[in-house]
Amino acid sequence: IWIHVLSMAGSFGATLLCAVLCHATPAGIENQNNSIWSIPQMLLGATLLTGLALVYLRFTAAMHAGSPLSGHFWGIVGSKVILLLSSGGFLGIASNKAKTGNNMAAFRSWVAAAINLSLAAFIGLSL
């Protein structure tokens, strides 16, 4: 659980850091060789993988105990997966916009990704 929580917090923090850096950078600077824009995507991938591992572990533990998981659990997991996948889309758009120098569009996409990540974190608290 802690690996998932740390990767989710790291992804959220890296997304906010990229939003601040993108907003503070002048629009005329080319960021073609800057690899900082891909760090939130890597952390989001780790978040998604650790989350899927947690679902698998909880599912197998419930099957060994003989009690099936409730529909509430699967609804929360589905909502969280959708939010994380949409965050990945926003992160990809923001990374491409930041590399081309369109900083205002990139900033908006970073903020949208951060909002989706925070919603996924709050939804995950109900598990």
RAZI-V920444 format. One record per backbone hydrogen bond with DSSP energy under -0.5 kcal/mol. CO is the residue of the C=O (numbers start at 1). NH is the residue of the N-H. E is the energy in kcal/mol with one decimal. If there is no record, write none. Layout:
# RAZI-V920444
CO,NH,E / CO,NH,E
This chain:
# RAZI-V920444
1,5,-2.4 / 2,6,-2.7 / 3,7,-2.4 / 4,8,-2.2 / 5,9,-2.5 / 6,10,-2.5 / 7,11,-2.1 / 8,12,-2.2 / 9,13,-2.6 / 10,14,-2.6 / 11,15,-2.0 / 12,16,-2.3 / 13,17,-2.4 / 14,18,-2.4 / 15,19,-2.0 / 16,20,-2.4 / 17,21,-2.7 / 18,22,-2.6 / 19,23,-2.1 / 20,24,-2.0 / 21,25,-1.3 / 26,29,-1.3 / 31,34,-1.1 / 33,35,-0.7 / 34,37,-0.6 / 35,38,-1.3 / 36,39,-1.0 / 36,40,-0.5 / 38,42,-1.8 / 39,43,-2.3 / 40,44,-2.2 / 41,45,-1.9 / 42,46,-1.9 / 43,47,-2.1 / 44,48,-2.5 / 45,49,-2.4 / 46,50,-2.5 / 47,51,-2.1 / 48,52,-2.2 / 49,53,-2.0 / 50,54,-2.1 / 51,55,-2.1 / 52,56,-2.2 / 53,57,-2.5 / 54,58,-2.6 / 55,59,-2.5 / 56,60,-2.7 / 57,61,-2.1 / 58,62,-2.1 / 59,63,-2.1 / 60,64,-2.2 / 61,65,-1.7 / 62,66,-1.0 / 62,67,-1.6 / 66,68,-0.5 / 70,74,-1.3 / 71,75,-2.3 / 72,76,-2.2 / 73,77,-2.4 / 74,78,-2.4 / 75,79,-2.3 / 76,80,-2.5 / 77,81,-2.3 / 78,82,-2.2 / 79,83,-2.3 / 80,84,-2.5 / 81,85,-2.6 / 82,86,-2.2 / 83,87,-2.0 / 84,88,-2.0 / 85,89,-1.8 / 86,90,-2.4 / 87,91,-2.6 / 88,92,-2.1 / 89,93,-2.3 / 90,94,-2.7 / 91,95,-2.4 / 92,96,-2.1 / 93,97,-2.5 / 94,98,-2.6 / 95,99,-1.9 / 96,100,-1.5 / 97,101,-0.8 / 97,102,-1.9 / 99,31,-0.7 / 101,103,-1.7 / 102,106,-1.8 / 103,107,-2.6 / 104,108,-2.0 / 105,109,-1.9 / 106,110,-2.6 / 107,111,-2.3 / 108,112,-2.2 / 109,113,-2.3 / 110,114,-2.3 / 111,115,-2.3 / 112,116,-2.2 / 113,117,-2.4 / 114,118,-2.3 / 115,119,-2.3 / 116,120,-2.3 / 117,121,-2.1 / 118,122,-2.3 / 119,123,-2.4 / 120,124,-2.1 / 121,125,-0.9 / 123,126,-1.4 / 124,127,-1.4
